[in-house]
Amino acid sequence: DSCGPGYFSSEPGASECTGCPGGKSSEEASSDCPETCPAGTFSSGTPCTICEAGMYQTSSGSSSCTVCPAGTYNADLATSASAHNSIANCLACSPGTKLEDDGTDAEKHNAADDCELCGPGYYSNEEGSASCSSCPDGEVSPSGATSCSSCPAGYECTGGTTTPCAEGKYSEGGSNCGPCEKGHSCPGGTDQVPCRPGSYQPDPSQASCLACPAGKYQQNSGRDACVDCPAGYFCPERTVNPIACGSVSLFCGARATIVTAASSGYYTTPATAEAVTTRTSQTICELGFACVGGIKTSCNGPGQYSDGTGLSACKTAPAGKKPTPDRQGTESCPVGRYSLGGVDACTECETGKFASTAGATVCTVASTCPSGHIVKEASTLTTDTVCTICSTGFVSPGGDYRTLCTWCNGEGEYSDIEGGSACKTVPAGYKPSYQHRGLEACPQGSYSTGGTSTCTSCDFGKFAASEGSLACTPASICQAGTYIAVISTSTSDTACGDCSPGTSSSATRVQHYAACGGGKKSPLNECSEVESQLAYDHEEIALRCCSDTSIPGWVQRPNQNSPGSWCSIWSESDDWGDCQYSLNYGDAVNFCDSVGARLCTREEVEMGCAEGTGCGGMNGMLVWTSTAETVYSGQFTCSPCTGPGEYSDASK
């Protein structure tokens, strides 16, 4: 077999191979060991091998490696000869650590964590230290320190040992602890600690501070006493800064521990804008004010007042009253005014209402005069209406505005009682009495159908024989064979007589119209009752004459029935020297004939052709006309039977 690497055989037929000498090596199947191991490796009858971790070799041809010196290490795991070929490959431990082994055990130099930290009270200020140095008295160090520092406050340090100060003692750093000062606490193991704001300590050598009691405060640290809480503020336990009471509803006296809510009916003081949150006391509410939530409010709202001290709410003026000007009470509304309550001023009664007593809650509606009465004295703000009764002849529907009774002087009206509410209507057969205070029966010869102020005279040919007639009765007609013995009047019937033998009569006769001398449409027409009517020929009536031709001094009048046109005839009433007021029909015809004229027709008179032609009174009188009408009313006389062959052998 061939020799392996690091072995050789120089003799042919050798039975075994020989290992190369230290520091030498060979290839496989070599006859000698020509290779020298480089620095960082070694061999001892083996191939060249890299130094293990914690070792190095600076020379070539070495049969072993050297352990790194104290204070160093080499952590390379034989990966490269260059990592082990110099002592510089042994890395120095960092300051604050040590590595005491001095080249005896490679396993104590093969990793960085083989460098041990210096213990408390020790230090190492150089790289590659084999040991740590002890801190001097008054100094101290933590583990892994590179230097020592002064002993920390609250501790004493001796021989590298650190001991905390006992309770009630402190140190600022050094070898001794001293007693704690006032205004400080020393819990042990610290410097003295100033009492925090809100606490204090009045005694020395104390482990803790005391909280400021309620009612006191302390803004600063390190104090041996607390300060009284000022008024307007409160201070619970451990207060640093006094706390403002907070609102007008709260107040705080001196040394207050809590806030106090203002009592109902009180307000907080001082009541200034600057002290809104720092009120110091409370004061009872005065008259005219109400206090709630610490606020004083003037009772000056609608209808408000306060009539006592310590009220929490304003009172409201009741109905019939109003607040006094100072709002400290109420007063009754004066007469003529009222209040429903809750108002500053009483209201004047409306028109038509009154309040006759003070303190009225409502105004009374003024009385309305009942029917048949009128207002004698109108109501005022303070008095009711005074009424008076209407006398007979007068009425009133009543009400609150009528001051005069209405006279029942309208057509057909009357009132026959006191206190009448409405005028009565005159019944048929009657007319109102004097001043329309009652009724009078229509006299004989007249009638009334009711509702008129006068009775109407019976028309021609009719009569009313009794008072209170509702209508006139047509006069009796004398039949053929009789004659009118007594002509009917407005109050009596016709009386007929029988014709004597040898005479006769008919039941008809001709009568002529009399018309109003002023015409129908003239403002001068003064006829009060009729414009034209049939008249008996024997009646005496006024006269106006007409002419179909112009006669000097006679007048041609406008036609009232056709404005703008003129009558076709001329007329006159007194051209012959005097007025003819009383002529029967036959005399009237003869008179007009004597002056060369004729009677006017009914139509001519009615259309105003004779109006204003003299004798002015005739404008309101009936005057004769030539217009005739046959009427069935009998004859005034019986006529003798004198005609050829006529006779009458009996009466009628």
ZAMARGU-4260 file (C-alpha; in steps of 0.2 Angstrom, whole numbers, plus 5000, padded with zeros to 4 digits):
<rodrens>
0) 5000/5000/5000 | 5005/5018/4997 | 5010/5029/5012 | 4997/5042/5017 | 5001/5061/5018
5) 5013/5065/5033 | 5021/5048/5031 | 5035/5041/5020 | 5045/5025/5016 | 5063/5027/5010
10) 5067/5008/5008 | 5060/4997/4994 | 5049/4983/5001 | 5046/4991/5018 | 5033/4984/5028
15) 5027/5000/5036 | 5027/5019/5033 | 5037/5031/5044 | 5029/5047/5051 | 5037/5063/5046
20) 5048/5072/5059 | 5040/5087/5069 | 5038/5102/5058 | 5038/5092/5042 | 5025/5084/5030
25) 5024/5074/5014 | 5012/5070/5000 | 5004/5053/4998 | 5016/5039/4993 | 5031/5049/4997
30) 5049/5042/5000 | 5054/5057/5011 | 5046/5072/5020 | 5051/5087/5010 | 5038/5099/5015
35) 5041/5111/5030 | 5025/5116/5040 | 5021/5135/5038 | 5019/5147/5053 | 5002/5145/5061
40) 5003/5126/5058 | 5012/5111/5066 | 5015/5093/5063 | 5021/5079/5074 | 5022/5063/5063
45) 5006/5070/5054 | 5001/5081/5040 | 5003/5100/5044 | 4988/5106/5055 | 4982/5123/5058
50) 4983/5129/5077 | 4967/5127/5086 | 4957/5141/5094 | 4966/5149/5109 | 4984/5146/5101
55) 4996/5153/5088 | 5013/5148/5080 | 5025/5161/5073 | 5038/5149/5066 | 5037/5137/5052
60) 5042/5119/5054 | 5035/5118/5072 | 5029/5102/5080 | 5017/5112/5092 | 5007/5128/5094
65) 5008/5141/5109 | 4993/5145/5120 | 4989/5164/5119 | 4996/5174/5134 | 4986/5181/5149
70) 4973/5195/5144 | 4971/5188/5126 | 4961/5176/5116 | 4960/5169/5099 | 4942/5163/5094
75) 4947/5157/5076 | 4942/5138/5074 | 4957/5133/5064 | 4950/5140/5048 | 4966/5148/5041
80) 4985/5147/5046 | 4985/5166/5044 | 4974/5168/5059 | 4986/5159/5070 | 5004/5164/5063
85) 5007/5179/5075 | 5004/5183/5093 | 4995/5198/5086 | 4981/5185/5082 | 4978/5184/5101
90) 4966/5198/5103 | 4967/5208/5119 | 4952/5208/5132 | 4943/5225/5132 | 4945/5237/5147
95) 4934/5232/5161 | 4938/5213/5159 | 4952/5201/5164 | 4959/5185/5158 | 4970/5177/5172
100) 4977/5161/5163 | 4994/5164/5157 | 4997/5152/5142 | 4992/5135/5151 | 4975/5131/5145
105) 4970/5135/5126 | 4951/5132/5131 | 4953/5148/5142 | 4958/5158/5127 | 4947/5152/5113
110) 4932/5164/5115 | 4929/5182/5119 | 4918/5177/5133 | 4934/5170/5141 | 4937/5188/5146
115) 4928/5190/5163 | 4920/5206/5169 | 4928/5215/5183 | 4918/5213/5199 | 4909/5228/5208
120) 4922/5238/5217 | 4935/5233/5204 | 4940/5240/5187 | 4952/5238/5172 | 4957/5253/5162
125) 4968/5244/5149 | 4966/5231/5135 | 4973/5214/5139 | 4972/5215/5158 | 4976/5199/5167
130) 4968/5205/5183 | 4957/5220/5189 | 4962/5233/5202 | 4952/5237/5218 | 4943/5254/5220
135) 4950/5266/5233 | 4939/5271/5249 | 4926/5283/5244 | 4925/5277/5226 | 4914/5263/5219
140) 4912/5254/5202 | 4899/5242/5194 | 4904/5226/5186 | 4914/5228/5170 | 4920/5245/5175
145) 4935/5253/5167 | 4937/5266/5181 | 4930/5270/5198 | 4918/5284/5202 | 4914/5293/5218
150) 4902/5284/5230 | 4884/5288/5225 | 4873/5298/5235 | 4864/5288/5249 | 4879/5276/5251
155) 4895/5275/5260 | 4909/5266/5251 | 4925/5257/5259 | 4937/5245/5252 | 4927/5243/5237
160) 4911/5239/5247 | 4895/5250/5244 | 4883/5251/5259 | 4867/5260/5258 | 4863/5274/5271
165) 4851/5269/5285 | 4834/5277/5286 | 4835/5295/5292 | 4852/5297/5286 | 4860/5302/5269
170) 4876/5305/5260 | 4880/5315/5245 | 4893/5302/5240 | 4908/5297/5250 | 4913/5286/5264
175) 4901/5292/5278 | 4881/5295/5280 | 4875/5310/5290 | 4858/5314/5298 | 4843/5320/5287
180) 4839/5339/5288 | 4822/5347/5291 | 4811/5349/5275 | 4819/5333/5268 | 4816/5314/5269
185) 4830/5301/5270 | 4822/5284/5266 | 4839/5276/5266 | 4851/5272/5252 | 4849/5290/5245
190) 4854/5307/5246 | 4842/5318/5257 | 4827/5321/5246 | 4818/5338/5248 | 4800/5336/5253
195) 4789/5339/5237 | 4777/5353/5235 | 4762/5349/5245 | 4772/5340/5259 | 4784/5345/5273
200) 4795/5338/5287 | 4797/5348/5303 | 4809/5336/5311 | 4827/5330/5307 | 4833/5312/5304
205) 4816/5307/5296 | 4814/5294/5283 | 4798/5302/5275 | 4789/5318/5273 | 4772/5323/5279
210) 4757/5328/5268 | 4751/5345/5270 | 4735/5343/5280 | 4718/5349/5272 | 4716/5367/5274
215) 4735/5370/5271 | 4746/5370/5255 | 4764/5371/5251 | 4770/5377/5234 | 4789/5375/5237
220) 4800/5359/5240 | 4811/5356/5255 | 4800/5365/5267 | 4797/5361/5286 | 4780/5369/5287
225) 4764/5372/5276 | 4754/5388/5273 | 4736/5392/5278 | 4724/5391/5263 | 4718/5408/5259
230) 4699/5413/5258 | 4691/5410/5241 | 4701/5394/5239 | 4701/5377/5246 | 4715/5365/5250
235) 4713/5346/5252 | 4727/5336/5259 | 4744/5337/5250 | 4739/5353/5241 | 4753/5361/5231
240) 4743/5377/5225 | 4727/5383/5232 | 4712/5378/5221 | 4700/5392/5217 | 4682/5388/5223
245) 4677/5387/5205 | 4661/5397/5202 | 4648/5409/5209 | 4638/5395/5217 | 4652/5390/5228
250) 4662/5399/5242 | 4677/5395/5253 | 4682/5403/5269 | 4700/5404/5276 | 4708/5387/5278
255) 4694/5378/5268 | 4697/5360/5265 | 4682/5358/5253 | 4670/5370/5243 | 4654/5375/5251
260) 4638/5377/5240 | 4629/5393/5242 | 4613/5390/5252 | 4596/5393/5244 | 4591/5411/5247
265) 4610/5417/5249 | 4622/5424/5236 | 4641/5423/5237 | 4653/5437/5240 | 4663/5447/5235
270) 4651/5449/5220 | 4663/5456/5208 | 4669/5451/5191 | 4687/5448/5198 | 4681/5436/5211
275) 4669/5425/5200 | 4679/5409/5205 | 4685/5415/5222 | 4670/5419/5233 | 4674/5419/5251
280) 4657/5419/5260 | 4638/5420/5257 | 4626/5434/5262 | 4607/5432/5264 | 4597/5439/5249
285) 4589/5456/5252 | 4571/5462/5248 | 4568/5464/5230 | 4580/5450/5225 | 4580/5432/5224
290) 4596/5421/5226 | 4599/5404/5219 | 4616/5396/5215 | 4625/5409/5223 | 4619/5423/5211
295) 4608/5437/5217 | 4595/5442/5204 | 4585/5458/5204 | 4566/5454/5203 | 4563/5465/5189
300) 4555/5453/5177 | 4537/5454/5171 | 4527/5455/5187 | 4541/5450/5199 | 4544/5455/5217
305) 4552/5449/5233 | 4544/5454/5249 | 4556/5445/5261 | 4574/5441/5264 | 4582/5424/5259
310) 4571/5420/5245 | 4577/5408/5232 | 4564/5413/5219 | 4555/5429/5214 | 4537/5430/5217
315) 4524/5434/5204 | 4511/5447/5207 | 4494/5439/5208 | 4479/5444/5198 | 4473/5461/5202
320) 4490/5467/5208 | 4506/5474/5201 | 4524/5475/5209 | 4528/5491/5219 | 4541/5502/5211
325) 4555/5495/5223 | 4550/5477/5219 | 4548/5474/5237 | 4530/5470/5238 | 4513/5472/5228
330) 4499/5485/5226 | 4482/5483/5220 | 4477/5489/5203 | 4468/5506/5203 | 4450/5508/5198
335) 4448/5507/5179 | 4462/5495/5177 | 4465/5476/5180 | 4478/5463/5180 | 4478/5445/5176
340) 4494/5443/5186 | 4512/5442/5181 | 4514/5459/5174 | 4522/5475/5179 | 4508/5487/5175
345) 4489/5486/5176 | 4480/5487/5160 | 4467/5500/5157 | 4450/5493/5154 | 4445/5491/5136
350) 4431/5502/5128 | 4415/5495/5134 | 4422/5488/5151 | 4425/5495/5168 | 4432/5491/5185
355) 4424/5500/5199 | 4435/5493/5213 | 4453/5493/5216 | 4462/5476/5213 | 4451/5470/5199
360) 4457/5454/5190 | 4446/5457/5175 | 4436/5472/5169 | 4417/5470/5169 | 4408/5471/5152
365) 4398/5487/5154 | 4379/5484/5154 | 4370/5485/5138 | 4354/5494/5139 | 4339/5482/5137
370) 4326/5485/5123 | 4315/5500/5126 | 4330/5509/5135 | 4344/5521/5130 | 4360/5526/5137
375) 4358/5540/5149 | 4376/5540/5155 | 4389/5530/5145 | 4400/5518/5155 | 4418/5525/5160
380) 4433/5515/5165 | 4426/5516/5183 | 4407/5516/5181 | 4394/5505/5173 | 4381/5511/5160
385) 4366/5521/5166 | 4350/5517/5156 | 4334/5527/5155 | 4317/5520/5148 | 4309/5527/5132
390) 4292/5536/5134 | 4277/5532/5124 | 4279/5536/5105 | 4297/5532/5106 | 4307/5515/5105
395) 4324/5508/5107 | 4331/5491/5102 | 4343/5493/5117 | 4362/5492/5116 | 4377/5501/5122
400) 4378/5516/5110 | 4360/5523/5108 | 4358/5539/5117 | 4341/5544/5109 | 4325/5535/5108
405) 4318/5533/5091 | 4302/5543/5087 | 4289/5532/5079 | 4285/5545/5067 | 4287/5535/5051
410) 4273/5531/5040 | 4260/5521/5050 | 4271/5519/5065 | 4267/5522/5084 | 4271/5516/5101
415) 4258/5515/5115 | 4269/5509/5129 | 4284/5515/5139 | 4300/5504/5135 | 4295/5499/5118
420) 4308/5490/5108 | 4301/5493/5091 | 4288/5504/5083 | 4271/5496/5080 | 4262/5496/5064
425) 4245/5505/5063 | 4231/5492/5060 | 4218/5494/5047 | 4205/5507/5052 | 4216/5517/5062
430) 4230/5531/5062 | 4243/5536/5074 | 4237/5548/5088 | 4246/5564/5093 | 4265/5562/5093
435) 4262/5544/5088 | 4259/5539/5106 | 4244/5528/5102 | 4230/5525/5090 | 4215/5535/5084
440) 4201/5527/5074 | 4199/5534/5057 | 4184/5547/5057 | 4168/5544/5047 | 4171/5547/5029
445) 4188/5540/5029 | 4197/5523/5030 | 4214/5515/5032 | 4220/5498/5026 | 4234/5499/5040
450) 4252/5505/5040 | 4249/5523/5036 | 4249/5539/5046 | 4233/5546/5039 | 4216/5540/5035
455) 4211/5541/5017 | 4195/5551/5012 | 4182/5540/5003 | 4183/5542/4985 | 4168/5551/4976
460) 4154/5539/4976 | 4159/5530/4991 | 4156/5533/5010 | 4161/5527/5027 | 4147/5529/5040
465) 4156/5523/5055 | 4173/5527/5063 | 4188/5514/5061 | 4182/5509/5043 | 4194/5497/5034
470) 4187/5502/5017 | 4174/5514/5010 | 4157/5507/5004 | 4151/5511/4986 | 4136/5523/4987
475) 4119/5515/4982 | 4114/5518/4964 | 4096/5525/4961 | 4088/5513/4948 | 4078/5518/4933
480) 4061/5525/4939 | 4069/5533/4954 | 4079/5549/4957 | 4093/5554/4969 | 4083/5562/4984
485) 4099/5564/4995 | 4116/5563/4986 | 4128/5552/4995 | 4142/5560/5005 | 4158/5553/5012
490) 4149/5548/5028 | 4132/5543/5021 | 4124/5533/5008 | 4113/5539/4993 | 4094/5541/4997
495) 4083/5537/4982 | 4065/5543/4979 | 4052/5536/4967 | 4047/5545/4951 | 4029/5551/4952
500) 4016/5546/4939 | 4019/5555/4922 | 4038/5556/4925 | 4053/5544/4922 | 4071/5542/4925
505) 4086/5531/4920 | 4100/5524/4930 | 4115/5533/4920 | 4121/5551/4919 | 4136/5560/4912
510) 4149/5567/4924 | 4164/5577/4920 | 4182/5576/4926 | 4191/5589/4937 | 4210/5588/4936
515) 4224/5595/4946 | 4228/5613/4939 | 4247/5610/4940 | 4248/5595/4930 | 4255/5578/4934
520) 4273/5581/4933 | 4276/5599/4938 | 4285/5603/4954 | 4271/5616/4956 | 4258/5601/4957
525) 4252/5604/4975 | 4236/5592/4974 | 4239/5582/4989 | 4227/5567/4986 | 4221/5566/4968
530) 4227/5571/4951 | 4210/5570/4943 | 4192/5563/4947 | 4174/5563/4942 | 4164/5577/4949
535) 4145/5581/4950 | 4140/5595/4938 | 4133/5605/4952 | 4149/5605/4962 | 4158/5621/4963
540) 4176/5619/4956 | 4190/5631/4950 | 4191/5636/4932 | 4205/5638/4919 | 4201/5640/4901
545) 4210/5634/4885 | 4211/5641/4867 | 4216/5632/4851 | 4222/5649/4844 | 4233/5662/4852
550) 4225/5675/4862 | 4235/5690/4867 | 4241/5688/4885 | 4238/5670/4885 | 4252/5657/4889
555) 4258/5642/4879 | 4266/5630/4891 | 4279/5616/4889 | 4272/5598/4887 | 4277/5589/4904
560) 4275/5572/4895 | 4287/5576/4881 | 4302/5586/4887 | 4307/5599/4873 | 4290/5600/4865
565) 4276/5613/4869 | 4258/5611/4871 | 4247/5615/4855 | 4235/5626/4865 | 4235/5642/4875
570) 4228/5644/4892 | 4224/5657/4905 | 4217/5659/4923 | 4214/5677/4927 | 4216/5687/4911
575) 4198/5693/4913 | 4202/5702/4929 | 4198/5689/4943 | 4201/5671/4948 | 4186/5659/4946
580) 4187/5647/4961 | 4169/5641/4963 | 4159/5637/4947 | 4147/5623/4943 | 4150/5614/4927
585) 4137/5623/4917 | 4143/5640/4923 | 4161/5635/4919 | 4157/5631/4901 | 4147/5647/4899
590) 4162/5658/4907 | 4175/5651/4895 | 4163/5653/4880 | 4161/5672/4885 | 4180/5675/4884
595) 4181/5666/4866 | 4189/5650/4873 | 4183/5633/4879 | 4186/5621/4894 | 4203/5612/4894
600) 4202/5593/4892 | 4208/5582/4906 | 4223/5577/4895 | 4228/5595/4892 | 4228/5599/4911
605) 4237/5583/4916 | 4251/5586/4904 | 4254/5604/4912 | 4246/5615/4898 | 4237/5626/4911
610) 4251/5626/4924 | 4256/5643/4930 | 4244/5653/4920 | 4239/5664/4935 | 4229/5662/4951
615) 4244/5652/4958 | 4234/5643/4971 | 4225/5633/4957 | 4241/5623/4954 | 4236/5614/4969
620) 4217/5614/4965 | 4206/5603/4955 | 4199/5613/4939 | 4185/5608/4928 | 4189/5599/4911
625) 4178/5595/4896 | 4182/5577/4897 | 4166/5567/4902 | 4161/5549/4907 | 4144/5541/4908
630) 4142/5533/4925 | 4129/5521/4932 | 4123/5531/4947 | 4105/5537/4944 | 4097/5554/4940
635) 4095/5569/4951 | 4077/5572/4944 | 4063/5563/4935 | 4059/5569/4918 | 4041/5572/4913
640) 4034/5560/4900 | 4030/5574/4887 | 4036/5566/4871 | 4024/5561/4858 | 4014/5546/4864
645) 4023/5545/4881 | 4015/5542/4897 | 4018/5535/4915 | 4004/5527/4925 | 4014/5522/4940
650) 4028/5528/4951 | 4045/5521/4947
</rodrens>
